[in-house]
């Protein structure tokens, strides 16, 4: 056994070993150890304390402290552990004992001790040296790198040392004094890392090839990373599945599907609307049908009956509201009565405290009793005041409600209960009568609709399209006829104007011929008879007078009168325009001005109107050759002066 000083002592007292094992069995259970190979003295308290500390137990009745902290002590050992003969120290950090060492506290130093194996011995490093360094742990690491092995170390020796850390799945040994060990679980790697820094010696040889300082570190292996990724993916799948289940559980239930409208479904819905328990479900279906636009002339009466059924529930809802209001009033009354009883009891308690504070009874109480009575009295008065304020608040609310009711009520008295019941019955009978009358009207409408549908069956869609086409053609024909009538009127006006112009032209030609004949006759007479020059002048004056008279007659025929107010308005506007332009204006200039007032007027119409009134307007030619221009002037004032 190793004592506190680290010196190995093996006294020969085999008869006391069973007593020691029986005492340790209460905390550890059965451990398969050969009792003939483990000897120590019970009389040595230091050795006994060291042994019990190594086993993770505090010896009862013996002085001493634990060498290893409780956080890394073994709660139970592996019973299949095989221990070699002559191993006196038991190291609690050996992984084969089922130890998973958590990170020790920084303020407590872990004491490493000598580990004896069958083929080798492991010596801890100097505790004053810094702990061996390790690389960053790869995810899912199950493989360790073991360097510094003795040259003569075999796989069997390596397995013997590291199989106490856990199940080994593979050992890959190199020729350069290092190897890789893969364990079955990840926590076994932590046990193997504990052995880093130990010096390994094979047997009792002092040869250099039989010793070496172990360096155990994390190793990165593809198999470990692949298994870790598989586990992560599996956990992610489980997490997604769990979240989906949670979302499905928390998701509100979807509303039931609304069936499509049909006469059969409408009949079923009408029955549901009459049932109080199914009314809320049926009213949603009715609302969705109406919003979809299922109401037409054929189904209007059916929808009207369903709306009427929905309206019949208004009276039921009002009755329910009245019952709930009555229950609320009863609850308020009960609460008020209970509060009044509590307040009376508070008054009695306060009266007791006030009676106790009078001098007749107050002098017999001690100082502490008086203090307690005073405190209780104040507390009771505070509670009594709070309860009274609450009761007064309830009464004020009732008074306010009563005042509101008085303001809202009519000046006449309220009806009695019997009269209100009779009125309710009369109202119910009236509603039933109205519903029956409305149903009768609905049936009448249905009969009329059926008659109209029968009459409309004889008319096919082709007849409807033909009627529409005929109406369209009739409208177009009427429009064309109106256009033709207007064109014919315009043509007749043009023809009449042309005939007048032709008549005037023929009349002027006849006059010219007559005058020419007269002139010839006068010349012959002059030549033959030798009349004087004065006679010839008289003849010329007569001819000129005849021509002027004929011209005036033609002018009078032309200016027989205006046809419409529009022409009179145009004459007034043109006369003012030409009066402003004393030197005259051409027809284009005059037409551009008139078009601003009337966009439909043409230059030809303006020129014809001016030609019809020669006494008001006259046409003059100005310029020579290419600069020749026609201008119209206002001559109405000149005609007045000459007359």
Secondary structure as a PSIPRED ss2 file (coil, helix, strand):
# PSIPRED VFORMAT (PSIPRED V4.0)

   1 X C   1.000  0.000  0.000
   2 X E   0.000  0.000  1.000
   3 X C   1.000  0.000  0.000
   4 X C   1.000  0.000  0.000
   5 X C   1.000  0.000  0.000
   6 X C   1.000  0.000  0.000
   7 X C   1.000  0.000  0.000
   8 X E   0.000  0.000  1.000
   9 X C   1.000  0.000  0.000
  10 X C   1.000  0.000  0.000
  11 X C   1.000  0.000  0.000
  12 X C   1.000  0.000  0.000
  13 X C   1.000  0.000  0.000
  14 X H   0.000  1.000  0.000
  15 X H   0.000  1.000  0.000
  16 X H   0.000  1.000  0.000
  17 X H   0.000  1.000  0.000
  18 X H   0.000  1.000  0.000
  19 X H   0.000  1.000  0.000
  20 X H   0.000  1.000  0.000
  21 X H   0.000  1.000  0.000
  22 X H   0.000  1.000  0.000
  23 X H   0.000  1.000  0.000
  24 X H   0.000  1.000  0.000
  25 X H   0.000  1.000  0.000
  26 X H   0.000  1.000  0.000
  27 X H   0.000  1.000  0.000
  28 X H   0.000  1.000  0.000
  29 X C   1.000  0.000  0.000
  30 X C   1.000  0.000  0.000
  31 X C   1.000  0.000  0.000
  32 X C   1.000  0.000  0.000
  33 X C   1.000  0.000  0.000
  34 X C   1.000  0.000  0.000
  35 X C   1.000  0.000  0.000
  36 X C   1.000  0.000  0.000
  37 X C   1.000  0.000  0.000
  38 X C   1.000  0.000  0.000
  39 X C   1.000  0.000  0.000
  40 X C   1.000  0.000  0.000
  41 X C   1.000  0.000  0.000
  42 X C   1.000  0.000  0.000
  43 X C   1.000  0.000  0.000
  44 X C   1.000  0.000  0.000
  45 X H   0.000  1.000  0.000
  46 X H   0.000  1.000  0.000
  47 X H   0.000  1.000  0.000
  48 X H   0.000  1.000  0.000
  49 X H   0.000  1.000  0.000
  50 X H   0.000  1.000  0.000
  51 X H   0.000  1.000  0.000
  52 X H   0.000  1.000  0.000
  53 X H   0.000  1.000  0.000
  54 X H   0.000  1.000  0.000
  55 X C   1.000  0.000  0.000
  56 X C   1.000  0.000  0.000
  57 X C   1.000  0.000  0.000
  58 X C   1.000  0.000  0.000
  59 X C   1.000  0.000  0.000
  60 X C   1.000  0.000  0.000
  61 X C   1.000  0.000  0.000
  62 X C   1.000  0.000  0.000
  63 X C   1.000  0.000  0.000
  64 X C   1.000  0.000  0.000
  65 X C   1.000  0.000  0.000
  66 X C   1.000  0.000  0.000
  67 X C   1.000  0.000  0.000
  68 X C   1.000  0.000  0.000
  69 X C   1.000  0.000  0.000
  70 X H   0.000  1.000  0.000
  71 X H   0.000  1.000  0.000
  72 X H   0.000  1.000  0.000
  73 X C   1.000  0.000  0.000
  74 X C   1.000  0.000  0.000
  75 X C   1.000  0.000  0.000
  76 X C   1.000  0.000  0.000
  77 X C   1.000  0.000  0.000
  78 X C   1.000  0.000  0.000
  79 X C   1.000  0.000  0.000
  80 X C   1.000  0.000  0.000
  81 X C   1.000  0.000  0.000
  82 X C   1.000  0.000  0.000
  83 X C   1.000  0.000  0.000
  84 X C   1.000  0.000  0.000
  85 X C   1.000  0.000  0.000
  86 X C   1.000  0.000  0.000
  87 X C   1.000  0.000  0.000
  88 X C   1.000  0.000  0.000
  89 X C   1.000  0.000  0.000
  90 X C   1.000  0.000  0.000
  91 X C   1.000  0.000  0.000
  92 X C   1.000  0.000  0.000
  93 X C   1.000  0.000  0.000
  94 X C   1.000  0.000  0.000
  95 X H   0.000  1.000  0.000
  96 X H   0.000  1.000  0.000
  97 X H   0.000  1.000  0.000
  98 X C   1.000  0.000  0.000
  99 X C   1.000  0.000  0.000
 100 X C   1.000  0.000  0.000
 101 X C   1.000  0.000  0.000
 102 X C   1.000  0.000  0.000
 103 X C   1.000  0.000  0.000
 104 X C   1.000  0.000  0.000
 105 X C   1.000  0.000  0.000
 106 X C   1.000  0.000  0.000
 107 X C   1.000  0.000  0.000
 108 X C   1.000  0.000  0.000
 109 X C   1.000  0.000  0.000
 110 X C   1.000  0.000  0.000
 111 X C   1.000  0.000  0.000
 112 X C   1.000  0.000  0.000
 113 X C   1.000  0.000  0.000
 114 X C   1.000  0.000  0.000
 115 X E   0.000  0.000  1.000
 116 X E   0.000  0.000  1.000
 117 X C   1.000  0.000  0.000
 118 X C   1.000  0.000  0.000
 119 X C   1.000  0.000  0.000
 120 X E   0.000  0.000  1.000
 121 X E   0.000  0.000  1.000
 122 X E   0.000  0.000  1.000
 123 X E   0.000  0.000  1.000
 124 X C   1.000  0.000  0.000
 125 X C   1.000  0.000  0.000
 126 X C   1.000  0.000  0.000
 127 X C   1.000  0.000  0.000
 128 X C   1.000  0.000  0.000
 129 X C   1.000  0.000  0.000
 130 X C   1.000  0.000  0.000
 131 X C   1.000  0.000  0.000
 132 X C   1.000  0.000  0.000
 133 X C   1.000  0.000  0.000
 134 X C   1.000  0.000  0.000
 135 X C   1.000  0.000  0.000
 136 X C   1.000  0.000  0.000
 137 X C   1.000  0.000  0.000
 138 X C   1.000  0.000  0.000
 139 X C   1.000  0.000  0.000
 140 X C   1.000  0.000  0.000
 141 X C   1.000  0.000  0.000
 142 X C   1.000  0.000  0.000
 143 X E   0.000  0.000  1.000
 144 X E   0.000  0.000  1.000
 145 X E   0.000  0.000  1.000
 146 X E   0.000  0.000  1.000
 147 X E   0.000  0.000  1.000
 148 X C   1.000  0.000  0.000
 149 X C   1.000  0.000  0.000
 150 X C   1.000  0.000  0.000
 151 X C   1.000  0.000  0.000
 152 X C   1.000  0.000  0.000
 153 X C   1.000  0.000  0.000
 154 X C   1.000  0.000  0.000
 155 X H   0.000  1.000  0.000
 156 X H   0.000  1.000  0.000
 157 X H   0.000  1.000  0.000
 158 X H   0.000  1.000  0.000
 159 X H   0.000  1.000  0.000
 160 X H   0.000  1.000  0.000
 161 X H   0.000  1.000  0.000
 162 X H   0.000  1.000  0.000
 163 X C   1.000  0.000  0.000
 164 X C   1.000  0.000  0.000
 165 X C   1.000  0.000  0.000
 166 X C   1.000  0.000  0.000
 167 X C   1.000  0.000  0.000
 168 X E   0.000  0.000  1.000
 169 X E   0.000  0.000  1.000
 170 X E   0.000  0.000  1.000
 171 X E   0.000  0.000  1.000
 172 X E   0.000  0.000  1.000
 173 X E   0.000  0.000  1.000
 174 X C   1.000  0.000  0.000
 175 X C   1.000  0.000  0.000
 176 X C   1.000  0.000  0.000
 177 X C   1.000  0.000  0.000
 178 X E   0.000  0.000  1.000
 179 X E   0.000  0.000  1.000
 180 X E   0.000  0.000  1.000
 181 X E   0.000  0.000  1.000
 182 X E   0.000  0.000  1.000
 183 X E   0.000  0.000  1.000
 184 X C   1.000  0.000  0.000
 185 X C   1.000  0.000  0.000
 186 X C   1.000  0.000  0.000
 187 X H   0.000  1.000  0.000
 188 X H   0.000  1.000  0.000
 189 X H   0.000  1.000  0.000
 190 X H   0.000  1.000  0.000
 191 X H   0.000  1.000  0.000
 192 X H   0.000  1.000  0.000
 193 X H   0.000  1.000  0.000
 194 X C   1.000  0.000  0.000
 195 X C   1.000  0.000  0.000
 196 X C   1.000  0.000  0.000
 197 X C   1.000  0.000  0.000
 198 X C   1.000  0.000  0.000
 199 X E   0.000  0.000  1.000
 200 X E   0.000  0.000  1.000
 201 X E   0.000  0.000  1.000
 202 X E   0.000  0.000  1.000
 203 X C   1.000  0.000  0.000
 204 X C   1.000  0.000  0.000
 205 X C   1.000  0.000  0.000
 206 X C   1.000  0.000  0.000
 207 X C   1.000  0.000  0.000
 208 X H   0.000  1.000  0.000
 209 X H   0.000  1.000  0.000
 210 X H   0.000  1.000  0.000
 211 X E   0.000  0.000  1.000
 212 X E   0.000  0.000  1.000
 213 X E   0.000  0.000  1.000
 214 X C   1.000  0.000  0.000
 215 X E   0.000  0.000  1.000
 216 X E   0.000  0.000  1.000
 217 X E   0.000  0.000  1.000
 218 X E   0.000  0.000  1.000
 219 X C   1.000  0.000  0.000
 220 X C   1.000  0.000  0.000
 221 X C   1.000  0.000  0.000
 222 X H   0.000  1.000  0.000
 223 X H   0.000  1.000  0.000
 224 X H   0.000  1.000  0.000
 225 X H   0.000  1.000  0.000
 226 X H   0.000  1.000  0.000
 227 X H   0.000  1.000  0.000
 228 X H   0.000  1.000  0.000
 229 X H   0.000  1.000  0.000
 230 X H   0.000  1.000  0.000
 231 X H   0.000  1.000  0.000
 232 X H   0.000  1.000  0.000
 233 X H   0.000  1.000  0.000
 234 X H   0.000  1.000  0.000
 235 X H   0.000  1.000  0.000
 236 X H   0.000  1.000  0.000
 237 X H   0.000  1.000  0.000
 238 X H   0.000  1.000  0.000
 239 X H   0.000  1.000  0.000
 240 X H   0.000  1.000  0.000
 241 X H   0.000  1.000  0.000
 242 X H   0.000  1.000  0.000
 243 X H   0.000  1.000  0.000
 244 X H   0.000  1.000  0.000
 245 X H   0.000  1.000  0.000
 246 X H   0.000  1.000  0.000
 247 X H   0.000  1.000  0.000
 248 X H   0.000  1.000  0.000
 249 X H   0.000  1.000  0.000
 250 X H   0.000  1.000  0.000
 251 X C   1.000  0.000  0.000
 252 X C   1.000  0.000  0.000
 253 X C   1.000  0.000  0.000
 254 X C   1.000  0.000  0.000
 255 X C   1.000  0.000  0.000
 256 X C   1.000  0.000  0.000
 257 X C   1.000  0.000  0.000
 258 X C   1.000  0.000  0.000
 259 X C   1.000  0.000  0.000
 260 X C   1.000  0.000  0.000
 261 X C   1.000  0.000  0.000
 262 X C   1.000  0.000  0.000
 263 X H   0.000  1.000  0.000
 264 X H   0.000  1.000  0.000
 265 X H   0.000  1.000  0.000
 266 X H   0.000  1.000  0.000
 267 X H   0.000  1.000  0.000
 268 X H   0.000  1.000  0.000
 269 X H   0.000  1.000  0.000
 270 X H   0.000  1.000  0.000
 271 X H   0.000  1.000  0.000
 272 X H   0.000  1.000  0.000
 273 X H   0.000  1.000  0.000
 274 X H   0.000  1.000  0.000
 275 X C   1.000  0.000  0.000
 276 X C   1.000  0.000  0.000
 277 X C   1.000  0.000  0.000
 278 X C   1.000  0.000  0.000
 279 X H   0.000  1.000  0.000
 280 X H   0.000  1.000  0.000
 281 X H   0.000  1.000  0.000
 282 X H   0.000  1.000  0.000
 283 X H   0.000  1.000  0.000
 284 X H   0.000  1.000  0.000
 285 X H   0.000  1.000  0.000
 286 X H   0.000  1.000  0.000
 287 X H   0.000  1.000  0.000
 288 X H   0.000  1.000  0.000
 289 X H   0.000  1.000  0.000
 290 X H   0.000  1.000  0.000
 291 X H   0.000  1.000  0.000
 292 X H   0.000  1.000  0.000
 293 X C   1.000  0.000  0.000
 294 X C   1.000  0.000  0.000
 295 X C   1.000  0.000  0.000
 296 X C   1.000  0.000  0.000
 297 X C   1.000  0.000  0.000
 298 X C   1.000  0.000  0.000
 299 X C   1.000  0.000  0.000
 300 X H   0.000  1.000  0.000
 301 X H   0.000  1.000  0.000
 302 X H   0.000  1.000  0.000
 303 X H   0.000  1.000  0.000
 304 X H   0.000  1.000  0.000
 305 X H   0.000  1.000  0.000
 306 X H   0.000  1.000  0.000
 307 X H   0.000  1.000  0.000
 308 X H   0.000  1.000  0.000
 309 X H   0.000  1.000  0.000
 310 X H   0.000  1.000  0.000
 311 X H   0.000  1.000  0.000
 312 X H   0.000  1.000  0.000
 313 X H   0.000  1.000  0.000
 314 X H   0.000  1.000  0.000
 315 X H   0.000  1.000  0.000
 316 X H   0.000  1.000  0.000
 317 X H   0.000  1.000  0.000
 318 X H   0.000  1.000  0.000
 319 X H   0.000  1.000  0.000
 320 X H   0.000  1.000  0.000
 321 X H   0.000  1.000  0.000
 322 X H   0.000  1.000  0.000
 323 X H   0.000  1.000  0.000
 324 X H   0.000  1.000  0.000
 325 X H   0.000  1.000  0.000
 326 X H   0.000  1.000  0.000
 327 X H   0.000  1.000  0.000
 328 X H   0.000  1.000  0.000
 329 X H   0.000  1.000  0.000
 330 X H   0.000  1.000  0.000
 331 X H   0.000  1.000  0.000
 332 X H   0.000  1.000  0.000
 333 X H   0.000  1.000  0.000
 334 X H   0.000  1.000  0.000
 335 X H   0.000  1.000  0.000
 336 X H   0.000  1.000  0.000
 337 X H   0.000  1.000  0.000
 338 X H   0.000  1.000  0.000
 339 X H   0.000  1.000  0.000
 340 X H   0.000  1.000  0.000
 341 X H   0.000  1.000  0.000
 342 X H   0.000  1.000  0.000
 343 X H   0.000  1.000  0.000
 344 X H   0.000  1.000  0.000
 345 X H   0.000  1.000  0.000
 346 X H   0.000  1.000  0.000
 347 X H   0.000  1.000  0.000
 348 X H   0.000  1.000  0.000
 349 X H   0.000  1.000  0.000
 350 X H   0.000  1.000  0.000
 351 X H   0.000  1.000  0.000
 352 X H   0.000  1.000  0.000
 353 X H   0.000  1.000  0.000
 354 X H   0.000  1.000  0.000
 355 X H   0.000  1.000  0.000
 356 X H   0.000  1.000  0.000
 357 X C   1.000  0.000  0.000
 358 X C   1.000  0.000  0.000
 359 X H   0.000  1.000  0.000
 360 X H   0.000  1.000  0.000
 361 X H   0.000  1.000  0.000
 362 X H   0.000  1.000  0.000
 363 X C   1.000  0.000  0.000
 364 X C   1.000  0.000  0.000
 365 X C   1.000  0.000  0.000
 366 X C   1.000  0.000  0.000
 367 X H   0.000  1.000  0.000
 368 X H   0.000  1.000  0.000
 369 X H   0.000  1.000  0.000
 370 X H   0.000  1.000  0.000
 371 X H   0.000  1.000  0.000
 372 X H   0.000  1.000  0.000
 373 X H   0.000  1.000  0.000
 374 X H   0.000  1.000  0.000
 375 X H   0.000  1.000  0.000
 376 X H   0.000  1.000  0.000
 377 X H   0.000  1.000  0.000
 378 X H   0.000  1.000  0.000
 379 X H   0.000  1.000  0.000
 380 X H   0.000  1.000  0.000
 381 X H   0.000  1.000  0.000
 382 X H   0.000  1.000  0.000
 383 X H   0.000  1.000  0.000
 384 X H   0.000  1.000  0.000
 385 X H   0.000  1.000  0.000
 386 X H   0.000  1.000  0.000
 387 X H   0.000  1.000  0.000
 388 X H   0.000  1.000  0.000
 389 X H   0.000  1.000  0.000
 390 X H   0.000  1.000  0.000
 391 X H   0.000  1.000  0.000
 392 X H   0.000  1.000  0.000
 393 X H   0.000  1.000  0.000
 394 X H   0.000  1.000  0.000
 395 X H   0.000  1.000  0.000
 396 X H   0.000  1.000  0.000
 397 X H   0.000  1.000  0.000
 398 X H   0.000  1.000  0.000
 399 X H   0.000  1.000  0.000
 400 X H   0.000  1.000  0.000
 401 X H   0.000  1.000  0.000
 402 X H   0.000  1.000  0.000
 403 X H   0.000  1.000  0.000
 404 X H   0.000  1.000  0.000
 405 X H   0.000  1.000  0.000
 406 X H   0.000  1.000  0.000
 407 X H   0.000  1.000  0.000
 408 X H   0.000  1.000  0.000
 409 X C   1.000  0.000  0.000
 410 X C   1.000  0.000  0.000
 411 X C   1.000  0.000  0.000
 412 X C   1.000  0.000  0.000
 413 X C   1.000  0.000  0.000
 414 X C   1.000  0.000  0.000
 415 X C   1.000  0.000  0.000
 416 X C   1.000  0.000  0.000
 417 X H   0.000  1.000  0.000
 418 X H   0.000  1.000  0.000
 419 X H   0.000  1.000  0.000
 420 X H   0.000  1.000  0.000
 421 X H   0.000  1.000  0.000
 422 X H   0.000  1.000  0.000
 423 X H   0.000  1.000  0.000
 424 X H   0.000  1.000  0.000
 425 X H   0.000  1.000  0.000
 426 X H   0.000  1.000  0.000
 427 X H   0.000  1.000  0.000
 428 X H   0.000  1.000  0.000
 429 X H   0.000  1.000  0.000
 430 X H   0.000  1.000  0.000
 431 X H   0.000  1.000  0.000
 432 X H   0.000  1.000  0.000
 433 X H   0.000  1.000  0.000
 434 X H   0.000  1.000  0.000
 435 X H   0.000  1.000  0.000
 436 X H   0.000  1.000  0.000
 437 X H   0.000  1.000  0.000
 438 X H   0.000  1.000  0.000
 439 X H   0.000  1.000  0.000
 440 X H   0.000  1.000  0.000
 441 X H   0.000  1.000  0.000
 442 X H   0.000  1.000  0.000
 443 X H   0.000  1.000  0.000
 444 X H   0.000  1.000  0.000
 445 X H   0.000  1.000  0.000
 446 X H   0.000  1.000  0.000
 447 X H   0.000  1.000  0.000
 448 X H   0.000  1.000  0.000
 449 X H   0.000  1.000  0.000
 450 X H   0.000  1.000  0.000
 451 X H   0.000  1.000  0.000
 452 X H   0.000  1.000  0.000
 453 X H   0.000  1.000  0.000
 454 X H   0.000  1.000  0.000
 455 X H   0.000  1.000  0.000
 456 X H   0.000  1.000  0.000
 457 X H   0.000  1.000  0.000
 458 X C   1.000  0.000  0.000
 459 X C   1.000  0.000  0.000
 460 X C   1.000  0.000  0.000
 461 X H   0.000  1.000  0.000
 462 X H   0.000  1.000  0.000
 463 X H   0.000  1.000  0.000
 464 X H   0.000  1.000  0.000
 465 X H   0.000  1.000  0.000
 466 X H   0.000  1.000  0.000
 467 X H   0.000  1.000  0.000
 468 X H   0.000  1.000  0.000
 469 X H   0.000  1.000  0.000
 470 X H   0.000  1.000  0.000
 471 X H   0.000  1.000  0.000
 472 X H   0.000  1.000  0.000
 473 X H   0.000  1.000  0.000
 474 X H   0.000  1.000  0.000
 475 X H   0.000  1.000  0.000
 476 X H   0.000  1.000  0.000
 477 X H   0.000  1.000  0.000
 478 X H   0.000  1.000  0.000
 479 X H   0.000  1.000  0.000
 480 X H   0.000  1.000  0.000
 481 X H   0.000  1.000  0.000
 482 X H   0.000  1.000  0.000
 483 X H   0.000  1.000  0.000
 484 X H   0.000  1.000  0.000
 485 X H   0.000  1.000  0.000
 486 X H   0.000  1.000  0.000
 487 X H   0.000  1.000  0.000
 488 X H   0.000  1.000  0.000
 489 X H   0.000  1.000  0.000
 490 X H   0.000  1.000  0.000
 491 X H   0.000  1.000  0.000
 492 X H   0.000  1.000  0.000
 493 X H   0.000  1.000  0.000
 494 X H   0.000  1.000  0.000
 495 X H   0.000  1.000  0.000
 496 X H   0.000  1.000  0.000
 497 X H   0.000  1.000  0.000
 498 X H   0.000  1.000  0.000
 499 X H   0.000  1.000  0.000
 500 X H   0.000  1.000  0.000
 501 X H   0.000  1.000  0.000
 502 X H   0.000  1.000  0.000
 503 X H   0.000  1.000  0.000
 504 X H   0.000  1.000  0.000
 505 X H   0.000  1.000  0.000
 506 X H   0.000  1.000  0.000
 507 X H   0.000  1.000  0.000
 508 X H   0.000  1.000  0.000
 509 X H   0.000  1.000  0.000
 510 X H   0.000  1.000  0.000
 511 X H   0.000  1.000  0.000
 512 X H   0.000  1.000  0.000
 513 X H   0.000  1.000  0.000
 514 X H   0.000  1.000  0.000
 515 X H   0.000  1.000  0.000
 516 X H   0.000  1.000  0.000
 517 X H   0.000  1.000  0.000
 518 X H   0.000  1.000  0.000
 519 X H   0.000  1.000  0.000
 520 X H   0.000  1.000  0.000
 521 X H   0.000  1.000  0.000
 522 X H   0.000  1.000  0.000
 523 X H   0.000  1.000  0.000
 524 X H   0.000  1.000  0.000
 525 X H   0.000  1.000  0.000
 526 X H   0.000  1.000  0.000
 527 X H   0.000  1.000  0.000
 528 X H   0.000  1.000  0.000
 529 X H   0.000  1.000  0.000
 530 X C   1.000  0.000  0.000
 531 X C   1.000  0.000  0.000
 532 X C   1.000  0.000  0.000
 533 X H   0.000  1.000  0.000
 534 X H   0.000  1.000  0.000
 535 X H   0.000  1.000  0.000
 536 X H   0.000  1.000  0.000
 537 X H   0.000  1.000  0.000
 538 X H   0.000  1.000  0.000
 539 X H   0.000  1.000  0.000
 540 X H   0.000  1.000  0.000
 541 X H   0.000  1.000  0.000
 542 X H   0.000  1.000  0.000
 543 X H   0.000  1.000  0.000
 544 X H   0.000  1.000  0.000
 545 X H   0.000  1.000  0.000
 546 X H   0.000  1.000  0.000
 547 X H   0.000  1.000  0.000
 548 X H   0.000  1.000  0.000
 549 X H   0.000  1.000  0.000
 550 X H   0.000  1.000  0.000
 551 X H   0.000  1.000  0.000
 552 X H   0.000  1.000  0.000
 553 X H   0.000  1.000  0.000
 554 X H   0.000  1.000  0.000
 555 X H   0.000  1.000  0.000
 556 X H   0.000  1.000  0.000
 557 X H   0.000  1.000  0.000
 558 X H   0.000  1.000  0.000
 559 X C   1.000  0.000  0.000
 560 X C   1.000  0.000  0.000
 561 X C   1.000  0.000  0.000
 562 X C   1.000  0.000  0.000
 563 X C   1.000  0.000  0.000
 564 X C   1.000  0.000  0.000
 565 X H   0.000  1.000  0.000
 566 X H   0.000  1.000  0.000
 567 X H   0.000  1.000  0.000
 568 X H   0.000  1.000  0.000
 569 X H   0.000  1.000  0.000
 570 X H   0.000  1.000  0.000
 571 X H   0.000  1.000  0.000
 572 X H   0.000  1.000  0.000
 573 X H   0.000  1.000  0.000
 574 X H   0.000  1.000  0.000
 575 X H   0.000  1.000  0.000
 576 X H   0.000  1.000  0.000
 577 X H   0.000  1.000  0.000
 578 X H   0.000  1.000  0.000
 579 X H   0.000  1.000  0.000
 580 X H   0.000  1.000  0.000
 581 X C   1.000  0.000  0.000
 582 X C   1.000  0.000  0.000
 583 X C   1.000  0.000  0.000
 584 X C   1.000  0.000  0.000
 585 X E   0.000  0.000  1.000
 586 X C   1.000  0.000  0.000
 587 X H   0.000  1.000  0.000
 588 X H   0.000  1.000  0.000
 589 X H   0.000  1.000  0.000
 590 X H   0.000  1.000  0.000
 591 X H   0.000  1.000  0.000
 592 X H   0.000  1.000  0.000
 593 X H   0.000  1.000  0.000
 594 X H   0.000  1.000  0.000
 595 X H   0.000  1.000  0.000
 596 X H   0.000  1.000  0.000
 597 X H   0.000  1.000  0.000
 598 X C   1.000  0.000  0.000
 599 X C   1.000  0.000  0.000
 600 X C   1.000  0.000  0.000
 601 X C   1.000  0.000  0.000
 602 X C   1.000  0.000  0.000
 603 X H   0.000  1.000  0.000
 604 X H   0.000  1.000  0.000
 605 X H   0.000  1.000  0.000
 606 X H   0.000  1.000  0.000
 607 X H   0.000  1.000  0.000
 608 X H   0.000  1.000  0.000
 609 X H   0.000  1.000  0.000
 610 X H   0.000  1.000  0.000
 611 X H   0.000  1.000  0.000
 612 X H   0.000  1.000  0.000
 613 X C   1.000  0.000  0.000
 614 X C   1.000  0.000  0.000
 615 X C   1.000  0.000  0.000
 616 X C   1.000  0.000  0.000
 617 X E   0.000  0.000  1.000
 618 X E   0.000  0.000  1.000
 619 X E   0.000  0.000  1.000
 620 X E   0.000  0.000  1.000
 621 X E   0.000  0.000  1.000
 622 X E   0.000  0.000  1.000
 623 X C   1.000  0.000  0.000
 624 X C   1.000  0.000  0.000
 625 X H   0.000  1.000  0.000
 626 X H   0.000  1.000  0.000
 627 X H   0.000  1.000  0.000
 628 X C   1.000  0.000  0.000
 629 X E   0.000  0.000  1.000
 630 X E   0.000  0.000  1.000
 631 X E   0.000  0.000  1.000
 632 X E   0.000  0.000  1.000
 633 X E   0.000  0.000  1.000
 634 X E   0.000  0.000  1.000
 635 X C   1.000  0.000  0.000
 636 X H   0.000  1.000  0.000
 637 X H   0.000  1.000  0.000
 638 X H   0.000  1.000  0.000
 639 X H   0.000  1.000  0.000
 640 X H   0.000  1.000  0.000
 641 X H   0.000  1.000  0.000
 642 X H   0.000  1.000  0.000
 643 X C   1.000  0.000  0.000
